[in-house]
Amino acid sequence: MNYGDSEETFEWSDRDTYETIRLVAKAYRLGVEAVAPRGPRRAVVTLSGREDSLARMMCDMKTLGAPEPFVTECPPTRDAYLDWLRAELGKIGLPPAV
């Protein structure tokens, strides 16, 4: 199901789980069209949505070093971050992978 007028396919990696791309997509109101795992922490993903939302996400990744929700909502300590991540993944129906 396509969520908008534009798609972007790229490799996503996260030190804990590639499933964090689903939190990113939610924060930018994007749809997750495909996730092809390349290991427990990497996947090739395709997101769809409004072109400006995709562009904003890509810009945030380049200029801030991370996309939302990791810029504004992420706790500062590793333990607090892992608790937050488990809770956020649970909210979208994913088992905690960390």
Order of alpha helices (4+ residues) and beta strands (2+ residues): beta-alpha-beta-beta-alpha-alpha
